[in-house]
Amino acid sequence: MVLVGVVLTFALQVTNVVEIYLVRDSYGATATVFGLLTTAWAAGQIIGAGTAGRLLSERATARPAALTACAVGAALLTIAALNSLPVLFVLTALAGAANGAFGVVRQTALGRTIDSAGQGSAAAAHAALLNIATIAGLVGAGFVGAVVQPRTVYVLAGGLLLLALATTHVYRRTGPAPTTATRTEPGAVATATPLPAD
């Protein structure tokens, strides 16, 4: 979950840098269109996060995390392949919704997996990882965007995200079974129990 989230953050920061050039060079559109695309992404995030918050309650998180991250990766690859401005808006909104949902899924998984005493440290460490991924994505986009076309950057970002998903899928098949800590009273010893299977 953490690995996919870090790669997702990195990929989206890379595409955020070159998106304005995609809009200007590939579509011949204005800064107004770029602003509307950003609005579509934000609206998608709100809808995706709200939907995930209502549906997740007692459900397992592994499958929703994989599906939403895969949706973002597929959207990035499709944006690179197609050349339709209306489709670009639709894909941007859908990717935003998937990203918003993934954020809720990730936080739910961390809350279930880590006992209450360690949640503060885990949240701080996780935020630090995401900030590092953000900085790396912005810096990387500056170098990559200078030598390749924006569509190529979208292909690289989408492909990297799908590769991270494949890697975690292989790990889940071959690695130890995931566990979660049960909620305990102060002073009690936390025990680990398996997460619900997808």
N, C-alpha and C positions, 0 to 999 in steps of 0.2 A: 504493500500500500504506500509506504513512504517512498520507495524507489520510483514507482510510477508517478506519484505526486511531484517529486522533484523533477523528473524528466518532463512531465506535463508543463510545469511552471517554466522550465528552460525553453521548451519548444514554443510556448505561447509568447514569451518575451522576444524571442527571435523573430517570430512572424509579426509581432506588434511593431517592431522597428521598420520592417520593409513594407508593411501594409499600405502606407501612404504612397509609396512608389508603385505598388501594384495598382492602386486606384488611378494614379496619374498616368503611368506609362502604358499599362495594359488596357485600360478602359477610357483613357482620355477624359476622366472625370475631374471634378473640382474638389476643393477642400470641404465643401458642403456635403458632398457624397461621403467623404471619409468620416465626417462628423456623424452623419446618419448611420453609417455602418457601426461606429462605436456605440451609438445609442441602441442599435439592434442587438449588439453583443451584450450590453448591460441589461437590457430588457430580458434577453434569454437567460442570463445568469439568475435574475430575480425569480423568473418562472421556474427554472430548473431547481434552484435551491428550495423554493417553497414547496414544490411537488415532492422532492426527496424528503423534506422534513415531515410531510404528512404521511408518506408511505413507508418510511423505514422502521418506525417504532420497534417492532420485535423481529424484523427480518434480518437474515444474514447479509453481510456487507460485501463479501468477496465478488459475487457475481455482478451486483450493481456497479461496483468500482471498475471492474473489467469492461463492462458494457459502455459505461459513460466515457471512460478514457479511450476506448476503441472508437466511439462515435466522434470524438474530437479529432483523433488521428485520421479517420476516414474523411472527415470534413475538410481537413487541411489538404489531403491528397486530391480530393475532388475539386477544391478551389483552384489548385494548380492545373488541373486538367481541362476545366471548362472555361468558357469565355462569355458568360452571360451575366450582366449586372443584376437583374432580378434574382437569379440563382445565387449569386454571391451574397445578397442580402439574406436569403433563406438559409443558406449554409452557415453564415455568420451567426444568425440567431440560434440555429440548432446547436452549433458548437458552443455558444455561450450557455445555452441551457444545460448541455452535457457537462460543461465545466463547473457550473454552479452546483449541479447535482453531485458531481464528484467531490466537491469540497465538503458537502454535508456528509456524504458517505465516509470520507476519510476521517473527519472529526468524530463521527459516531463510532467508527472502528477503534480509533485511539482511546476514546472514552470507555469502551467496553473492554479493551485489552489490558489497560494499565490500571492498577489499583489507585485509589484516591490519593494516597500519600505520595505517589510518584507522578501524578498528572501535571503538576506545575513544572517540574524539571523536564518532563517529556514535551510539554507544549513549548517551552523555551527552546529546547534543542531542535524541535521540528520547525519552529519559526526561523531559527538561524539557518537551517538547511534550505528553506524556501528562499530566504533572502540571498543566500549564496547562489542559488540557481537563477534568481532574478538578475543579479549582477553579471553572472557568467553569460546569461542569455543576451543581455544588452551589449556586452563587450563582444561576444562572438558574432552577433548580428552585424556589428560595425565592420568586422573583417570580412565575413562571408558575403554580406550584401554589397561590398565594394567590388567583388570579383565575379559574382554570378547574378542571374536575373532573379527578381522577386519570386517568380513561380518556382524556380529551382529551390529557393530557400523554403518554400512551403512543402515541397516534396521531401527535402531533408528533414524538416521538423516533424512532419507526419510519419515518415518512415522510422525516425528515431523513437517516436512514441510507441509505435506498433512493435518495434524491436524490444523495447522495455517490457511491454505487455507479454510478449512471447517468452522473454527471459523469466519473468515472475511466474508464468504458467508452468514452465519447466521446473522451477524451484518448488512450487507447490506440489508437483507430482512426485518429486524425488526427495524433498527436504522433510524436516520434522513437521508434525501436525501442529497447526496454530492453536494457541491456548488463550484464554482470557481470565483475568482475575475476578473473583466474585467480590461483591461489595461486602465490607466487613465493618464492624463497630470499632471505635478507637481502642487500640491495644490488642485487638484480635489478630490472629495470623491469617493472611490471605491465602486462599488455595486456588489452584488453576483448574479450570474446566474447559472442555473443548467448545469452540464456537459452533453454532448450528451449521450443518452442512448445507451447501447450496443445492 
